[in-house]
Amino acid sequence: MSGLLNRFFKAPVQQTATIQPWGTTIPVSSQQTLLEAALANKLPFPHNCTVGTCGSCKCRLISGKVSAITDFGYTLSAEELAAGYILACQAQVKSPVEIEVETPGEHLPPPQLCSGRITSRQPLTHDILEVTVTLDKPMQYVAGQYATLSTPNLPPRSYSFATAPIRNGRQTLVFFIRKVPGGAFTEALFTGDLDKISLSVDGPHGNFWLRPGTGPLLCIAGGSGLAPLLSLLDDARKNRLRRDCILLFGARTQTDLYALDHISEFENSWPKSFTFQAVLSHEPTESEWRGDRDLVTKHISPHLKNSGAGLQAYMCGPPPMIDAAVAELVSLGIRFDSIYYDKFTDASHLSRA
Protein backbone atom coordinates (compact mmCIF):
# COMPACT_ATOMS: atom_id res chain seq x y z
CA MET A 1 0.00 0.00 0.00
CA SER A 2 2.82 2.40 0.91
CA GLY A 3 4.43 1.76 -2.48
CA LEU A 4 1.20 2.73 -4.25
CA LEU A 5 0.91 5.92 -2.17
CA ASN A 6 4.52 6.84 -2.90
CA ARG A 7 3.87 6.34 -6.60
CA PHE A 8 1.07 8.91 -6.66
CA PHE A 9 2.12 11.30 -3.88
CA LYS A 10 5.92 11.34 -4.04
CA ALA A 11 7.60 14.70 -3.57
CA PRO A 12 8.56 16.63 -6.70
CA VAL A 13 12.11 15.98 -7.88
CA GLN A 14 14.35 19.02 -7.62
CA GLN A 15 17.24 19.85 -9.94
CA THR A 16 19.47 22.89 -10.23
CA ALA A 17 20.14 25.39 -13.01
CA THR A 18 23.20 27.63 -13.22
CA ILE A 19 22.31 30.67 -15.29
CA GLN A 20 24.96 32.72 -17.05
CA PRO A 21 26.05 35.50 -17.27
CA TRP A 22 24.85 36.00 -13.69
CA GLY A 23 26.57 32.85 -12.40
CA THR A 24 23.53 32.16 -10.22
CA THR A 25 22.46 28.61 -9.34
CA ILE A 26 18.76 28.14 -8.59
CA PRO A 27 16.58 25.17 -7.62
CA VAL A 28 14.14 23.94 -10.28
CA SER A 29 11.25 21.67 -9.31
CA SER A 30 9.89 19.04 -11.67
CA GLN A 31 6.62 20.99 -11.47
CA GLN A 32 8.26 24.16 -12.80
CA THR A 33 9.59 25.27 -16.13
CA LEU A 34 13.06 26.77 -16.24
CA LEU A 35 11.52 30.22 -16.80
CA GLU A 36 9.12 29.84 -13.86
CA ALA A 37 12.02 28.91 -11.58
CA ALA A 38 14.14 31.82 -12.78
CA LEU A 39 11.35 34.35 -12.24
CA ALA A 40 10.53 32.84 -8.83
CA ASN A 41 14.15 33.50 -7.88
CA LYS A 42 13.90 37.14 -9.01
CA LEU A 43 16.18 36.80 -12.03
CA PRO A 44 15.45 39.30 -14.85
CA PHE A 45 15.02 36.50 -17.39
CA PRO A 46 13.79 37.86 -20.76
CA HIS A 47 10.28 36.64 -21.60
CA ASN A 48 6.99 37.74 -23.12
CA CYS A 49 4.30 35.24 -24.17
CA THR A 50 5.33 32.36 -21.79
CA VAL A 51 3.67 29.78 -24.07
CA GLY A 52 6.54 28.98 -26.42
CA THR A 53 5.70 31.10 -29.44
CA CYS A 54 7.47 34.47 -29.22
CA GLY A 55 11.01 33.19 -28.62
CA SER A 56 11.83 35.93 -26.10
CA CYS A 57 13.05 33.40 -23.50
CA LYS A 58 15.44 31.70 -25.94
CA CYS A 59 18.65 30.64 -24.20
CA ARG A 60 21.56 28.30 -24.89
CA LEU A 61 21.90 25.00 -23.09
CA ILE A 62 25.60 24.68 -22.22
CA SER A 63 25.34 21.39 -20.31
CA GLY A 64 22.77 19.07 -18.80
CA LYS A 65 19.43 17.75 -19.99
CA VAL A 66 15.98 19.26 -20.42
CA SER A 67 12.75 18.04 -21.94
CA ALA A 68 10.31 20.17 -23.95
CA ILE A 69 6.66 20.58 -22.96
CA THR A 70 6.04 21.84 -26.49
CA ASP A 71 8.58 21.01 -29.20
CA PHE A 72 11.21 23.77 -29.32
CA GLY A 73 11.21 23.37 -33.10
CA TYR A 74 7.77 24.99 -33.25
CA THR A 75 9.45 28.36 -32.63
CA LEU A 76 13.20 27.85 -33.02
CA SER A 77 14.89 27.25 -36.35
CA ALA A 78 16.93 24.17 -37.18
CA GLU A 79 20.06 26.32 -36.93
CA GLU A 80 19.12 27.48 -33.44
CA LEU A 81 18.41 23.94 -32.30
CA ALA A 82 21.75 22.77 -33.70
CA ALA A 83 23.48 25.57 -31.77
CA GLY A 84 21.93 24.32 -28.52
CA TYR A 85 19.16 26.86 -28.02
CA ILE A 86 16.05 26.03 -25.99
CA LEU A 87 12.94 27.89 -24.81
CA ALA A 88 13.00 28.41 -21.05
CA CYS A 89 9.20 28.64 -20.84
CA GLN A 90 8.86 25.15 -22.33
CA ALA A 91 11.90 23.50 -20.70
CA GLN A 92 11.64 21.07 -17.80
CA VAL A 93 14.98 20.38 -16.15
CA LYS A 94 15.95 16.70 -15.98
CA SER A 95 19.49 17.03 -14.58
CA PRO A 96 21.72 19.82 -13.27
CA VAL A 97 22.00 22.26 -16.17
CA GLU A 98 23.96 25.32 -17.14
CA ILE A 99 22.40 27.81 -19.53
CA GLU A 100 23.42 31.11 -21.08
CA VAL A 101 20.99 33.99 -21.48
CA GLU A 102 21.47 37.02 -23.70
CA THR A 103 20.77 39.81 -21.26
CA PRO A 104 19.88 43.36 -22.26
CA GLY A 105 22.89 45.58 -22.82
CA GLU A 106 23.77 48.15 -20.20
CA HIS A 107 22.70 50.89 -22.58
CA LEU A 108 19.12 49.59 -22.78
CA PRO A 109 16.67 51.57 -20.64
CA PRO A 110 14.63 49.67 -18.04
CA PRO A 111 10.95 48.95 -18.78
CA GLN A 112 8.28 51.23 -17.37
CA LEU A 113 4.48 51.20 -17.28
CA CYS A 114 2.65 54.12 -18.83
CA SER A 115 -0.93 55.03 -19.65
CA GLY A 116 -1.73 56.10 -23.18
CA ARG A 117 -4.43 56.85 -25.71
CA ILE A 118 -4.62 56.36 -29.45
CA THR A 119 -4.44 59.80 -31.05
CA SER A 120 -4.09 58.81 -34.71
CA ARG A 121 -4.80 55.86 -37.02
CA GLN A 122 -3.58 56.19 -40.60
CA PRO A 123 -3.81 53.40 -43.21
CA LEU A 124 -0.52 52.32 -44.75
CA THR A 125 -2.02 49.40 -46.70
CA HIS A 126 -5.38 47.64 -46.71
CA ASP A 127 -4.41 45.74 -43.55
CA ILE A 128 -1.67 47.80 -41.85
CA LEU A 129 -2.28 50.95 -39.82
CA GLU A 130 0.19 53.53 -38.60
CA VAL A 131 -0.99 53.97 -35.02
CA THR A 132 0.08 56.86 -32.81
CA VAL A 133 -0.23 56.46 -29.04
CA THR A 134 0.26 59.47 -26.76
CA LEU A 135 1.54 58.60 -23.28
CA ASP A 136 1.15 60.27 -19.91
CA LYS A 137 4.95 60.46 -19.65
CA PRO A 138 7.90 59.99 -22.01
CA MET A 139 9.26 56.50 -22.67
CA GLN A 140 12.90 55.86 -23.47
CA TYR A 141 13.82 53.00 -25.77
CA VAL A 142 16.48 51.79 -28.15
CA ALA A 143 15.76 51.52 -31.89
CA GLY A 144 14.47 48.02 -32.65
CA GLN A 145 12.71 47.44 -29.33
CA TYR A 146 8.97 47.05 -28.70
CA ALA A 147 6.21 47.83 -26.19
CA THR A 148 3.25 45.76 -25.01
CA LEU A 149 -0.21 47.36 -25.27
CA SER A 150 -3.12 46.12 -23.20
CA THR A 151 -6.63 46.99 -22.03
CA PRO A 152 -8.67 45.45 -19.20
CA ASN A 153 -10.79 43.35 -21.57
CA LEU A 154 -8.35 42.34 -24.29
CA PRO A 155 -5.20 40.21 -24.28
CA PRO A 156 -1.93 42.17 -24.39
CA ARG A 157 -0.18 42.54 -27.72
CA SER A 158 3.38 43.62 -28.50
CA TYR A 159 4.41 45.99 -31.28
CA SER A 160 7.75 47.44 -32.33
CA PHE A 161 8.47 51.16 -32.27
CA ALA A 162 8.46 52.55 -35.81
CA THR A 163 10.39 55.76 -35.17
CA ALA A 164 13.88 56.51 -33.89
CA PRO A 165 14.26 57.29 -30.19
CA ILE A 166 15.14 60.74 -28.88
CA ARG A 167 17.37 61.66 -25.96
CA ASN A 168 14.77 62.25 -23.25
CA GLY A 169 12.25 59.70 -24.45
CA ARG A 170 9.18 59.96 -26.66
CA GLN A 171 5.76 60.78 -25.28
CA THR A 172 4.24 60.04 -28.69
CA LEU A 173 4.87 56.50 -29.93
CA VAL A 174 4.28 55.20 -33.45
CA PHE A 175 3.56 51.56 -34.35
CA PHE A 176 2.75 49.74 -37.61
CA ILE A 177 -0.01 47.26 -36.78
CA ARG A 178 -1.33 44.61 -39.14
CA LYS A 179 -4.93 43.45 -38.91
CA VAL A 180 -5.23 39.78 -38.00
CA PRO A 181 -8.59 38.19 -38.89
CA GLY A 182 -10.12 37.02 -35.63
CA GLY A 183 -7.50 38.87 -33.57
CA ALA A 184 -9.45 40.52 -30.75
CA PHE A 185 -7.04 43.42 -30.30
CA THR A 186 -6.59 44.34 -33.94
CA GLU A 187 -10.27 43.86 -34.78
CA ALA A 188 -11.13 46.44 -32.08
CA LEU A 189 -8.28 48.69 -33.23
CA PHE A 190 -9.34 48.78 -36.88
CA THR A 191 -13.00 49.50 -36.05
CA GLY A 192 -11.99 52.41 -33.82
CA ASP A 193 -13.30 50.80 -30.64
CA LEU A 194 -9.98 51.46 -28.89
CA ASP A 195 -9.81 55.15 -29.76
CA LYS A 196 -11.39 56.36 -26.51
CA ILE A 197 -10.02 53.65 -24.23
CA SER A 198 -7.01 54.12 -21.99
CA LEU A 199 -4.20 51.72 -22.85
CA SER A 200 -1.52 50.31 -20.60
CA VAL A 201 1.84 50.59 -22.36
CA ASP A 202 4.65 48.46 -20.94
CA GLY A 203 8.07 48.96 -22.42
CA PRO A 204 10.61 48.97 -23.76
CA HIS A 205 11.37 45.29 -24.25
CA GLY A 206 13.42 43.16 -26.60
CA ASN A 207 17.01 42.42 -27.57
CA PHE A 208 16.68 43.48 -31.20
CA TRP A 209 19.04 46.44 -31.58
CA LEU A 210 22.02 47.44 -33.70
CA ARG A 211 25.24 45.74 -32.57
CA PRO A 212 28.67 47.33 -32.91
CA GLY A 213 30.54 46.56 -36.11
CA THR A 214 32.08 47.98 -39.24
CA GLY A 215 30.81 45.54 -41.85
CA PRO A 216 27.71 45.98 -44.03
CA LEU A 217 24.13 45.66 -42.80
CA LEU A 218 21.64 43.34 -44.48
CA CYS A 219 18.10 44.23 -43.40
CA ILE A 220 15.13 42.05 -44.40
CA ALA A 221 11.52 43.01 -43.63
CA GLY A 222 8.19 41.37 -44.24
CA GLY A 223 4.82 43.09 -43.72
CA SER A 224 4.66 45.20 -40.56
CA GLY A 225 8.19 43.99 -39.76
CA LEU A 226 9.38 47.12 -41.55
CA ALA A 227 8.62 49.14 -38.38
CA PRO A 228 11.64 48.24 -36.20
CA LEU A 229 13.97 48.36 -39.20
CA LEU A 230 12.86 51.91 -40.05
CA SER A 231 13.43 52.85 -36.42
CA LEU A 232 16.87 51.25 -36.47
CA LEU A 233 17.88 52.80 -39.81
CA ASP A 234 16.54 56.25 -38.88
CA ASP A 235 18.57 56.15 -35.69
CA ALA A 236 21.68 54.94 -37.53
CA ARG A 237 21.38 57.71 -40.12
CA LYS A 238 20.86 60.31 -37.41
CA ASN A 239 24.09 59.13 -35.81
CA ARG A 240 25.92 59.17 -39.16
CA LEU A 241 26.65 55.44 -39.13
CA ARG A 242 29.16 54.72 -41.89
CA ARG A 243 28.30 51.16 -42.93
CA ASP A 244 26.95 49.96 -46.27
CA CYS A 245 23.33 48.87 -46.05
CA ILE A 246 21.05 46.59 -48.07
CA LEU A 247 17.30 46.62 -47.36
CA LEU A 248 15.09 43.86 -48.78
CA PHE A 249 11.33 44.29 -48.34
CA GLY A 250 9.10 41.30 -49.02
CA ALA A 251 5.40 41.79 -49.72
CA ARG A 252 2.60 39.96 -51.54
CA THR A 253 1.55 42.56 -54.10
CA GLN A 254 2.15 46.23 -54.93
CA THR A 255 -0.75 47.19 -52.68
CA ASP A 256 1.21 45.79 -49.72
CA LEU A 257 4.18 48.11 -50.26
CA TYR A 258 4.39 51.21 -48.07
CA ALA A 259 6.86 53.75 -46.64
CA LEU A 260 8.60 53.91 -50.04
CA ASP A 261 9.14 57.69 -49.75
CA HIS A 262 10.76 57.11 -46.37
CA ILE A 263 13.05 54.48 -47.85
CA SER A 264 13.93 56.83 -50.72
CA GLU A 265 15.25 59.26 -48.12
CA PHE A 266 17.71 56.59 -47.00
CA GLU A 267 18.83 56.06 -50.59
CA ASN A 268 19.46 59.80 -50.97
CA SER A 269 21.07 60.58 -47.60
CA TRP A 270 22.72 57.43 -46.24
CA PRO A 271 26.39 58.21 -45.44
CA LYS A 272 27.63 55.20 -47.43
CA SER A 273 26.09 52.83 -50.00
CA PHE A 274 22.38 52.08 -49.56
CA THR A 275 20.60 49.48 -51.74
CA PHE A 276 16.86 48.85 -51.64
CA GLN A 277 14.99 45.98 -53.27
CA ALA A 278 11.26 45.24 -53.02
CA VAL A 279 10.23 41.66 -53.79
CA LEU A 280 6.62 40.62 -54.47
CA SER A 281 5.50 37.02 -53.97
CA HIS A 282 1.91 37.16 -55.31
CA GLU A 283 1.84 40.00 -57.80
CA PRO A 284 -0.38 39.06 -60.80
CA THR A 285 1.75 38.09 -63.78
CA GLU A 286 -0.20 40.43 -66.06
CA SER A 287 0.48 43.55 -63.94
CA GLU A 288 2.85 46.36 -64.90
CA TRP A 289 5.26 45.47 -62.07
CA ARG A 290 8.80 45.26 -63.44
CA GLY A 291 10.50 44.63 -60.15
CA ASP A 292 11.52 41.36 -58.50
CA ARG A 293 9.16 38.49 -57.74
CA ASP A 294 9.21 35.32 -55.62
CA LEU A 295 9.93 35.02 -51.90
CA VAL A 296 12.22 37.69 -50.55
CA THR A 297 14.58 35.04 -49.15
CA LYS A 298 15.30 33.90 -52.72
CA HIS A 299 17.01 37.23 -53.35
CA ILE A 300 19.53 37.18 -50.52
CA SER A 301 22.39 35.41 -52.27
CA PRO A 302 23.20 38.00 -54.99
CA HIS A 303 23.69 40.71 -52.38
CA LEU A 304 26.24 38.69 -50.43
CA LYS A 305 28.67 38.12 -53.31
CA ASN A 306 30.38 41.49 -52.91
CA SER A 307 29.19 42.46 -49.44
CA GLY A 308 32.56 42.27 -47.72
CA ALA A 309 33.58 40.90 -44.36
CA GLY A 310 31.77 41.41 -41.07
CA LEU A 311 28.23 41.45 -42.45
CA GLN A 312 25.43 41.53 -39.89
CA ALA A 313 21.84 40.59 -40.75
CA TYR A 314 18.79 42.21 -39.11
CA MET A 315 15.39 40.74 -39.94
CA CYS A 316 11.79 41.32 -38.85
CA GLY A 317 8.70 39.56 -40.15
CA PRO A 318 6.64 36.37 -40.00
CA PRO A 319 8.27 33.16 -38.69
CA PRO A 320 8.43 31.33 -42.06
CA MET A 321 10.34 34.24 -43.61
CA ILE A 322 12.74 34.44 -40.67
CA ASP A 323 13.40 30.69 -40.59
CA ALA A 324 14.01 30.55 -44.35
CA ALA A 325 16.31 33.58 -44.21
CA VAL A 326 18.35 32.18 -41.31
CA ALA A 327 18.81 28.89 -43.18
CA GLU A 328 19.83 30.71 -46.36
CA LEU A 329 22.28 33.01 -44.59
CA VAL A 330 23.94 30.15 -42.70
CA SER A 331 24.22 28.13 -45.91
CA LEU A 332 25.97 31.12 -47.51
CA GLY A 333 28.56 31.26 -44.76
CA ILE A 334 27.17 33.99 -42.49
CA ARG A 335 27.92 33.28 -38.84
CA PHE A 336 24.83 32.42 -36.83
CA ASP A 337 25.89 34.86 -34.12
CA SER A 338 25.85 37.67 -36.71
CA ILE A 339 22.14 37.15 -37.45
CA TYR A 340 19.59 39.10 -35.38
CA TYR A 341 15.84 38.94 -35.80
CA ASP A 342 12.40 39.54 -34.35
CA LYS A 343 9.66 37.09 -35.34
CA PHE A 344 6.24 38.72 -35.73
CA THR A 345 3.70 36.06 -34.76
CA ASP A 346 -0.04 36.80 -34.66
CA ALA A 347 -3.16 35.78 -32.73
CA SER A 348 -2.98 32.25 -34.07
CA HIS A 349 0.40 31.95 -32.33
CA LEU A 350 -0.86 33.58 -29.12
CA SER A 351 1.65 36.40 -29.46
CA ARG A 352 1.78 39.50 -31.63
CA ALA A 353 -1.57 40.47 -33.12
N, C-alpha and C positions, 0 to 999 in steps of 0.2 A: 504493500500500500504506500509506504514511504517513497519507494522508487517512482510510483506513478505520480505522487504529489510533486516530487522534485522535478519530474519531467515537465509539468505544466506551470509550476510556480517558482522555478529556479531564478536566482538573482541575475539581472542583466550582466553580461560579460563586459568588462571595461578594458579598453586599450588606451594607448597614448598617441598623441600626434605632436611632433615638433615642427613648429611653423616658422619658416624663414621669410623675410630677413630679421624678424624680431628675436629669433632664438628662443622662443617660448614653448615649453612643453605643457600640453593640457590633457586632461582625461577625456576620453570619448566613450560614451556608453553605447552598447549595441542597439539601444533604442533612439540614438541620436544620429543625425547626419554630421559630417565633418563641419559644415557651415554652422549648424545649430550649436555644436560644442564650442566653436570659436566665438560665436556671438555671446553665448552664455558666460564665457570667460573674458568678456569685454574687449576682445580683439577687434580692431577696425577692419574686418575682413570685407573686401568689396563684394557687393551683391545687389540684386534688384528684384527679379521676379520670384526667386526661391523655388521654382518648379522645373528648372532644367531647360529653359528655352532661350534666355537672353544671353547666357555665356558670361555674365559679369563676374561670377565666382570662379572662373577658370583659374586653375593653378597647376603646378607641375609636381608630379609624384616623383620624389627623388629616390625613396626606398620604402619598402613595406608593401602591404597588400590591401586593396579596397575592393568592394563590390559595388555595382551600380544599381540603384533602385530603378532608374530609367536609363536605358542605354546611352552612354556618353556620346555615341556616334550620331544621335538624333540632332545634337547641336554642334558638336565639334567636328572638324574636318578630319580626313584620314591623316593629313600631315600633322595635325595637332595631336591626334592619338598616338602616332608613331613617335612623337617627341616627348610623350609621357604626360600629356595634359589630361586632367580630370575635371569634373564639375563638383565643387564642394557640397552643393545643395543636394546632390544625388549620390554622394559617396558615403558608404558605410565602412567603417574601419575594421579590418579583420586581423591586423597585427600592428605592432608599433610601426608608425610611419613617420616619414619626414617629407614635408611639402614646401614648395617655394611659391610665394604669392608676389605678384607685381603690385607693389603699393603705390599710391599716388605720390608724385614727385613733391619735393618740399615747396616748389613754387605754386602748387595747386591750392587755391583757396578752400577753406573748409565749407561744407554744406551749411545752408541756413534755410529756415522755413519762412516764407513770405505769404502774404495775401495779395491777390491780384484780380483784375477784371479784364475781359476781352474788350479792347477799344477799337479794333479794326479786323475785318476779314475780307481779304482780297483774293479773287480767283487767279491762280497761276496757270492751271489747266482745268479740264473738266472734273478732275477728282483730287486736286491738290490746292489747298488754300494757304496763302500767307497770312498768318495769324499774329496779331500784335497783342501782347498782354502787358498792362501797366501795373506795376507793383506798388506796394505801400512803402517800400524802401529799396535802395539799389542792391543789386546782386552782382558780385564779382565772379568771374569764371575765366577759364582758359579756352581759347578757340578750339573747337572740336568736342567740347563737353556737352552735357544735356541736363535738363531739369524734368522733374516728374510733376505732372498736373493732376489734381484730383478734386472731386466734389463729394459731399456727403453721400450722394446716392449713386455714384458711378465709380467703377474701378479705376484706379490710378493708371495713367499712361505717360510714357516718357518720350520726350522729343528733343532733338538737338537744337542748339542755338544756331541761328542762320546769319548772324551778324558778328563782326569782330568785337571783342571786349574793349572797354575803355578803362582808364586808370582807376577811377573811383567807383567802378561798377555801373551797370545799366539799370535804370528803373523801368525802362521800356524794352521788353524782350520780343524778339521776332522768331517764329517757328514756321517751317513748311510742313503742313499736316495733310496726309493723304487719307481720303475717305475709304473706310473698309466696310463693305457690305455686311450688315449685321453687327458691326462694332458699336457698342452702346455709346461710347464717348464720341466717336467721330460722327455718328448719326445725329446726335444732339448738337454737336458743333456746327455741322453743315446746315441744319434747319434754323440755326440762330437761337436755340433753346438755352444755350450757355451764355448768351450775351449779357444777361443781367444777373448772373449768378457769380458769387464770390468764389474764386478758385484758390486752393492751397498750392503753392509752388515751392517745391523742395529741390534745392540744387546749390551748387553744381555737382554733378556726378560724372564718372567715366574716366577711363585712362586713354582715351583717343585724343592725342595732342601731338604737335610737331616735335619730333626728337632732334637733338643736335646732329649736325652732319654737314658735309660739303658737297656730296654727290647730288645727282638729279632727283626730282620728286616725280613719281608716277601716281596720279590721283585718278581713281575710278569711281564713278557715281552711278547709281540706278534709282530712278524715281525721286522720292523726297530725300534720298540719301545725298542729294546735292547740297543740302543745308549746311551740315558741319564742314564740308569741303570749302564752301564759299566763305564761311567764317574763318577757317584756317588760312585760306589764300588771301583774304582781305587783310588779316592780321600780319601775315608774312610780307605782303606788299607794303603795308604801312611801316613796317620795320626794315624795309629795304633789303630783304633777304636776297642774296645773290646766289641762287641755285636754279639751274634749268628746271622747267616744269612741263609735264605732259598731263593734260586733263582729258580723260575719256568719259563720255556721258552716254549711257545706254538707256534707250526708251523704246516704246512699242511703235509709235507712229509720230509724225510731225506734230500732231496735236498734243503730244506728251512732252514736247520740248519747251523749256521756259528758261528765264534768266539769261537769255542769249546776249542781251545788251550788256549785262553785268560781266559776262565772260569776255566780251569784246574789249572791255576796259582792261582786263588782265593782258590780253594780247597786245594792246597798245602801250601799256605802261609798266609791264613787268621788267624788273631791272636786268634780267638775262633772257634767255630764250623761253618762249611760252608757246606750246603747241596745243591746239584744241581739236578734238574729233568727236562728233556726234555719230552714234551708231543706232540704227533703227532695226528692230527685230521683226516687226509685223506691218511694215509700210506696204500698202498695196503695190503690186508690181507695175500697174498702169499709171501710177502717180508721177508727178514731175520731179520727185526727189532724185537728186543726182549724187547724194552723199553715200556713206557706207551703210551696208545692211548686215544682218546676221546678229548673233549675240555679241555683246561688247567684249566679252572675254576672248573671242576669236581674233581680236585686233590688237592684242597685247604684244605679241611677238615682234612685229615689225619695228615697234618703238624701242625695243631693247637692244637692237643690233648695234646702234651707235650711241647708246645712252651713257657710257662711261662707267667708271667704278663708283662704288658707294651708293648705288641707287636705293632709295627707300620707297615703298609702296604704301599708299593711304587709300583705303576703300570704304565706302558706305553704301549700303543697299540691301536688297533681300538676300536671305541665306543662300539660295542656289547660285546667285551671281558671285557672292563672296567665296563660297566653297570652290567653284570652278576657277575663279581667278587665283586663289591660293595655290591650287594644284598646278595651274599653268605657270605661275611665277616660279614655283619650286622646280618644276621640270625644266625651266629655262636657266636655272642656276642661281636664282635669287635666294639669299639666305632667309630661312624662315623667321629669324629674329629681326629681319629688316622689313617685315610685312606687318602693317597695323590696320585694323579694320573695326567697324562697328556694324553688326548685323541688325537690320531693321525688320524685326518680326511684327506680326499684326495680331488681331484678336484671336485668330485661329490658333496662334501659338501662345496665347495667354500673356503676351508681352506688349510690344508697341502697337497701338492702334489709335 
